Amino acid sequence: MMALLRHPLSRLALLTLLSALVSAQDDPKPFDCHLTIGDLQYDLTKADGEHTAAREVSVPPTTILDKVTFNLCADLERKSDVPSEDQCPAGSRACLVRTNHKDGQADRVFSVVPLANSSASAVTYNSLSSPKGLELTFAGPSYPSVHGDADPIPQTLHLRLLCTPDSDPSPVNITSYDGKDMRLEWSTVAACPFGAPKDGEEKPDEGDKGGSGDQKEEAVGSGLGYFFLILLLAFVAYFGLGAYYNYTTYGASGADLIPHRDFWREVPYMARDVVSHLCSAFRPRQASRGGYIAV
């Protein structure tokens, strides 16, 4: 083994395997867009794909164009026609690109902020009751502060999804961004839960959790059927294995193949004695006449 490890190719293969194992352990589980909150379930794959939201902030004599691109269920795709420094790093689920616009001059990208990554552990969520929907919070990486001497600022994406079951998705709106918290609002069918009664439908009676009478009788009947099935299979196995043993050990044939044959011959007589005893026990006794008994 030591000689094998001294070989350069063997050591290289071992190092490659160890690095792959370490990467597999460090690689967090990605967010898969399937959520369960109590009795409510959400399937956000209905909102799969890249979506954008934009706003303009007037800062005379220029205008700042904020554009947020996000994909809830997969990493953002790298675009070949966009310079790599104008895109968020691989593994980002949401990216903010800030562009400075000034009349008479070419637009200039001055800030590219990754707002969310793929890790499921970085996502928190809760359901909304009025209006119905879902609120997601993605914890993103830190981004350098505009003040060079300050610490980097952790970024967070807050996405408020509103349930709209009977209408097309609305445009995504940027409600606010303060340099660390990006807040978006979006009306989509993906925010509608399933697995719970709709409005106007009655929930099942909490006191009837055990089921109806018919369901209980069916459960009892099925249990009794399983018992007799197991009993029948046990008898078949007993006679089959017993007959095989008598044949291979003693060379028996015919009725001699029956295991414990003498016992089974006595069964009818034992059953008759039991029935006779039970009948005599329940038969009313005749009253005996009084008097003396001659000695």
Disulfide bonds with the S-S distance in Angstrom:
Cys33-Cys73 1.97
Cys88-Cys95 2.01
Cys163-Cys192 1.95
